[in-house]
Amino acid sequence: MRFGLVLAEAANGLRRNATMVISVVLVTFVSLTFVGTAALLQLQIAQMKNYWYDRAQVAVYLCTAVSTAPGCIDGEATPEQKEAVEAQLRGDTLAPFIDEYYFEDREQAYENFQEQFEGTPAADYVTPDVLNETFWVNLVDPSQSAVLVESLAGMSGVEQVVDQRRYLDQIFDVLNAASYTAVAVAAIMLVAAALLIATTIRLSAFSRRKELGIMRLVGASNRFIQTPFVLEGIFAGLIGSLLAGGAVVAIVYFFVQGYLSESLSFTFVGLGDALLVVPLLVAVGVLLAAISAAIAIRRYLRV
C-alpha cells in the first residue's frame, strides 16, 4: 500500500469537508470533557472518602434540660451518668475499638458553635444551656461504629449517638449523582459524535464518488479505498480528544488547584490525576472515531 498516496487522500478529504471536521472535533471535545470531568469526580470522591472516613468521629450527645429522648426522662445528664458513659468507653468491651476520645462541655461547645456560625442569626440566639455536652470518639476502624452505637445508645443520660459518616454519605451521594449525570451527558454526546463522524465520512465519500469509481475500475482494494476515510475520522477524533485532555488539565490547574484548594480545606485531585485521565480520553476519542468511520465507509461502498 502506498502510504504517501493514502495520506494525501486523507488530507484532501479533510480539506474538502473542513466545516464538518470542525463540527466533529467540537462535539468530540465537549463529550470527552464530560467523560474526563466524571472520571476526575470519581477520583475526588475516592480521595475524600479515604481522607474523611478515617477522621469521622462518633458523637455521644448527653442529655440537656430540654431533651426528649427516652434516655433523658430525668432531664439533664448527671455527673454520675457522665462517669458511667466514660467508664463504658474505657471498659474492656469498647476500648479495643477506640483510638481516642475527649469530652466537650457546654462552654467549649458554645465557643465552637460561635466560631462555626459567626455572622449568622443562629449565633445570636443560641445559648450554652441548649447545647449538648459531648464525648467525641475516634475509632480504630470507623466502619465498626455500630458497636459503639449499640453499646451507648440506650444508656441513661445519653440523648443520641451519632456516627458522622452518615453525613458524609449524603455528601458523597450528591457527588456520585453529579458524576453519573456527567457520564450520562457524555454518553449522549459520544453517540452524537459517532453519528456526526459517520455522516462526515459519507459526505466525504460522496464528494469523491467519481474518484472511488475509478479506483474500483483499476483494481484498487477495499482496504486501500477505506483507509483514507478512516484516517480522516481518526484525525478529527484525535484533535477533539487532545483538546478535551487539555481542558481537563486546565480545569484542575486553574480551578481546582488554583481556586478550590485555596478556598476550601479539602484534599483535591491534582495534575497527576488529570494527566492519568488524558490517555483514557485520547484512547476513547481515537477508538470511537476509527470504528465510526470504518463502519460508515464500508456501508457506503456496499451501496
C-alpha positions as CSV (number, residue, x, y, z in Angstrom):
1,M,0.0,0.0,0.0
2,R,1.3,3.4,-0.9
3,F,1.1,5.3,2.4
4,G,2.0,8.6,0.8
5,L,-1.0,8.4,-1.5
6,V,-3.2,7.3,1.3
7,L,-2.2,10.3,3.5
8,A,-2.6,12.6,0.5
9,E,-6.2,11.3,0.0
10,A,-7.0,11.7,3.7
11,A,-5.6,15.3,3.7
12,N,-7.7,16.1,0.6
13,G,-10.8,14.8,2.3
14,L,-10.2,16.9,5.4
15,R,-9.7,20.0,3.3
16,R,-12.9,19.4,1.3
17,N,-15.0,18.8,4.5
18,A,-13.3,21.3,6.8
19,T,-16.6,22.5,8.3
20,M,-17.9,19.1,9.1
21,V,-14.5,18.1,10.5
22,I,-14.5,21.1,12.8
23,S,-18.0,20.1,14.0
24,V,-16.7,16.6,14.7
25,V,-13.8,18.0,16.7
26,L,-16.0,20.2,18.8
27,V,-18.6,17.5,19.6
28,T,-15.8,15.1,20.5
29,F,-14.1,17.7,22.6
30,V,-17.3,18.5,24.6
31,S,-18.3,14.9,25.1
32,L,-14.8,13.8,26.2
33,T,-14.5,16.8,28.5
34,F,-17.6,15.5,30.3
35,V,-16.0,12.0,30.4
36,G,-12.9,13.5,31.9
37,T,-14.8,15.5,34.4
38,A,-16.8,12.4,35.5
39,A,-13.5,10.4,35.9
40,L,-11.9,13.2,38.0
41,L,-15.0,13.5,40.1
42,Q,-14.9,9.8,40.9
43,L,-11.2,10.1,41.8
44,Q,-12.1,13.1,44.0
45,I,-14.9,11.1,45.8
46,A,-12.4,8.2,46.4
47,Q,-9.8,10.6,47.9
48,M,-12.4,12.3,50.1
49,K,-13.7,9.0,51.4
50,N,-10.2,7.9,52.3
51,Y,-9.5,11.2,53.9
52,W,-12.7,11.9,55.8
53,Y,-13.9,8.4,56.7
54,D,-10.6,7.9,58.7
55,R,-11.3,11.2,60.5
56,A,-15.0,10.7,61.0
57,Q,-15.9,10.7,64.7
58,V,-18.8,9.2,66.7
59,A,-20.5,11.8,68.8
60,V,-22.1,10.7,72.1
61,Y,-24.5,13.6,72.9
62,L,-25.6,13.8,76.6
63,C,-29.0,15.0,77.7
64,T,-29.9,18.6,78.2
65,A,-32.7,20.0,80.3
66,V,-34.9,20.2,77.2
67,S,-34.0,16.8,75.7
68,T,-37.0,14.5,74.9
69,A,-35.1,11.3,74.1
70,P,-36.1,8.1,76.0
71,G,-32.7,8.1,77.9
72,C,-33.4,11.7,79.1
73,I,-36.5,11.2,81.2
74,D,-34.6,12.5,84.2
75,G,-33.6,15.7,82.4
76,E,-30.0,16.9,82.2
77,A,-27.3,14.3,82.4
78,T,-26.0,14.0,85.9
79,P,-22.3,13.7,86.9
80,E,-22.8,10.0,87.7
81,Q,-24.3,9.4,84.3
82,K,-21.4,11.1,82.6
83,E,-19.0,8.9,84.6
84,A,-20.9,5.8,83.6
85,V,-20.6,6.7,79.9
86,E,-16.9,7.4,80.3
87,A,-16.4,4.1,82.2
88,Q,-18.1,2.3,79.3
89,L,-15.8,4.0,76.8
90,R,-12.8,2.9,78.9
91,G,-14.2,-0.6,79.5
92,D,-12.8,-3.8,78.1
93,T,-15.7,-4.1,75.6
94,L,-15.3,-0.8,73.8
95,A,-11.6,0.1,74.5
96,P,-10.2,-2.2,71.7
97,F,-12.3,-0.3,69.1
98,I,-11.4,3.2,70.3
99,D,-8.3,5.1,69.3
100,E,-9.0,8.1,71.5
101,Y,-11.9,10.2,72.9
102,Y,-12.3,13.5,74.6
103,F,-15.1,15.3,76.5
104,E,-16.6,18.7,75.3
105,D,-18.5,20.7,77.9
106,R,-21.1,23.3,77.1
107,E,-18.7,26.2,77.2
108,Q,-16.4,24.5,74.7
109,A,-19.4,23.6,72.5
110,Y,-20.7,27.2,72.6
111,E,-17.3,28.6,71.6
112,N,-17.1,26.1,68.7
113,F,-20.6,26.9,67.7
114,Q,-20.0,30.7,67.7
115,E,-16.8,30.2,65.6
116,Q,-18.6,28.0,63.1
117,F,-21.7,30.1,62.7
118,E,-20.2,33.5,63.2
119,G,-22.2,36.2,61.5
120,T,-25.4,34.2,61.2
121,P,-28.7,34.7,63.2
122,A,-28.2,31.4,65.0
123,A,-25.0,32.7,66.6
124,D,-27.1,35.5,68.3
125,Y,-29.8,33.3,69.7
126,V,-28.1,30.1,70.8
127,T,-27.0,30.0,74.4
128,P,-24.7,27.4,76.1
129,D,-27.5,25.7,78.1
130,V,-29.2,24.4,74.9
131,L,-26.1,22.8,73.6
132,N,-25.2,19.2,74.4
133,E,-22.2,18.1,76.3
134,T,-20.5,15.5,74.1
135,F,-18.0,12.7,74.1
136,W,-16.2,12.8,70.8
137,V,-14.8,9.3,69.9
138,N,-12.2,8.4,67.2
139,L,-12.3,4.7,66.3
140,V,-9.5,2.5,65.2
141,D,-11.7,1.3,62.4
142,P,-14.5,3.8,61.6
143,S,-16.5,1.1,59.8
144,Q,-17.1,-0.5,63.3
145,S,-19.1,2.4,64.7
146,A,-22.2,0.2,65.1
147,V,-20.5,-1.4,68.1
148,L,-20.3,1.9,69.9
149,V,-23.8,3.0,68.9
150,E,-25.3,-0.2,70.2
151,S,-23.4,-0.1,73.5
152,L,-24.1,3.6,74.4
153,A,-27.4,4.5,72.7
154,G,-29.6,3.0,75.5
155,M,-27.7,4.4,78.5
156,S,-29.3,6.9,80.9
157,G,-28.1,10.4,80.3
158,V,-27.4,9.8,76.6
159,E,-29.6,11.6,74.1
160,Q,-28.2,10.1,71.0
161,V,-25.1,8.5,69.5
162,V,-24.3,9.8,66.0
163,D,-21.9,8.4,63.5
164,Q,-20.7,11.4,61.5
165,R,-20.1,9.1,58.5
166,R,-23.8,9.2,57.8
167,Y,-23.5,12.9,57.0
168,L,-20.5,12.2,54.7
169,D,-22.6,9.5,52.9
170,Q,-25.2,12.1,52.0
171,I,-22.5,14.4,50.5
172,F,-21.0,11.5,48.6
173,D,-24.4,10.5,47.3
174,V,-24.8,14.0,45.8
175,L,-21.3,13.9,44.3
176,N,-22.0,10.5,42.8
177,A,-25.3,11.7,41.3
178,A,-23.4,14.6,39.7
179,S,-20.8,12.2,38.4
180,Y,-23.4,9.8,36.9
181,T,-25.2,12.8,35.3
182,A,-21.9,13.8,33.7
183,V,-21.4,10.3,32.4
184,A,-25.0,10.2,31.0
185,V,-24.5,13.5,29.2
186,A,-21.1,12.3,27.9
187,A,-22.6,9.1,26.6
188,I,-25.3,11.1,24.7
189,M,-22.6,13.4,23.3
190,L,-20.4,10.5,22.3
191,V,-23.3,8.9,20.4
192,A,-23.8,12.3,18.7
193,A,-20.1,12.4,17.9
194,A,-20.2,8.9,16.4
195,L,-23.2,9.8,14.2
196,L,-21.5,13.0,13.1
197,I,-18.3,11.2,12.2
198,A,-20.2,8.7,10.2
199,T,-22.1,11.5,8.4
200,T,-18.9,13.3,7.7
201,I,-17.2,10.2,6.2
202,R,-20.2,9.5,4.0
203,L,-20.3,13.1,2.7
204,S,-16.6,12.9,2.0
205,A,-17.0,9.6,0.1
206,F,-20.0,11.1,-1.8
207,S,-17.9,14.1,-2.9
208,R,-15.3,11.7,-4.2
209,R,-17.6,9.2,-5.8
210,K,-16.1,9.5,-9.2
211,E,-12.6,9.0,-7.9
212,L,-13.7,6.0,-5.9
213,G,-15.4,4.5,-9.0
214,I,-12.1,4.9,-11.0
215,M,-10.2,3.3,-8.1
216,R,-12.5,0.3,-8.3
217,L,-12.1,0.0,-12.1
218,V,-8.4,-0.1,-11.9
219,G,-8.5,-2.8,-9.2
220,A,-7.8,-0.9,-6.0
221,S,-8.5,-2.9,-2.9
222,N,-11.3,-2.0,-0.5
223,R,-8.6,-1.6,2.2
224,F,-6.8,1.0,0.1
225,I,-10.0,2.8,-0.6
226,Q,-11.3,2.8,3.0
227,T,-8.0,3.7,4.8
228,P,-8.0,7.5,3.9
229,F,-11.6,7.9,5.2
230,V,-10.7,6.0,8.5
231,L,-7.7,8.3,8.9
232,E,-9.9,11.4,8.5
233,G,-12.1,10.2,11.3
234,I,-9.1,9.3,13.5
235,F,-7.6,12.7,12.9
236,A,-10.8,14.5,13.9
237,G,-11.2,12.3,17.0
238,L,-7.6,12.7,18.0
239,I,-7.8,16.5,17.8
240,G,-11.0,16.6,19.8
241,S,-9.7,14.2,22.5
242,L,-6.4,16.2,22.8
243,L,-8.5,19.4,23.3
244,A,-10.6,17.6,25.9
245,G,-7.4,16.4,27.7
246,G,-6.1,20.0,27.7
247,A,-9.4,21.3,29.1
248,V,-9.4,18.7,31.9
249,V,-5.8,19.7,32.8
250,A,-6.7,23.4,32.7
251,I,-9.7,22.8,34.9
252,V,-7.6,21.0,37.5
253,Y,-4.8,23.6,37.4
254,F,-6.7,26.8,37.3
255,F,-10.0,26.0,39.0
256,V,-9.4,23.1,41.4
257,Q,-5.8,23.7,42.4
258,G,-5.9,27.5,41.8
259,Y,-9.2,28.3,43.4
260,L,-10.9,25.5,45.3
261,S,-7.8,24.3,47.2
262,E,-7.3,27.8,48.5
263,S,-10.9,28.4,49.4
264,L,-11.7,25.0,51.0
265,S,-9.8,22.8,53.3
266,F,-10.3,19.6,51.4
267,T,-8.0,17.2,49.6
268,F,-8.4,17.7,45.9
269,V,-7.3,15.9,42.8
270,G,-4.1,17.2,41.3
271,L,-2.3,17.5,38.0
272,G,-1.1,13.9,38.3
273,D,-4.6,12.7,38.4
274,A,-5.6,14.8,35.4
275,L,-2.6,13.5,33.4
276,L,-3.7,10.0,34.2
277,V,-7.1,10.7,32.6
278,V,-5.8,12.3,29.4
279,P,-4.6,9.0,27.8
280,L,-8.0,7.5,28.6
281,L,-9.7,10.4,26.7
282,V,-7.3,10.1,23.7
283,A,-7.9,6.3,23.5
284,V,-11.7,6.7,23.7
285,G,-11.7,9.5,21.1
286,V,-9.5,7.7,18.6
287,L,-11.2,4.4,19.0
288,L,-14.7,5.9,18.7
289,A,-13.7,7.8,15.5
290,A,-11.9,4.8,13.9
291,I,-14.9,2.5,14.5
292,S,-17.5,5.1,13.3
293,A,-15.5,5.9,10.2
294,A,-14.8,2.3,9.3
295,I,-18.5,1.3,9.6
296,A,-19.7,4.3,7.7
297,I,-17.3,3.9,4.7
298,R,-18.0,0.1,4.5
299,R,-21.7,0.7,4.4
300,Y,-21.3,3.4,1.7
301,L,-19.1,1.2,-0.5
302,R,-21.7,-1.6,-0.3
303,V,-24.5,0.7,-1.6
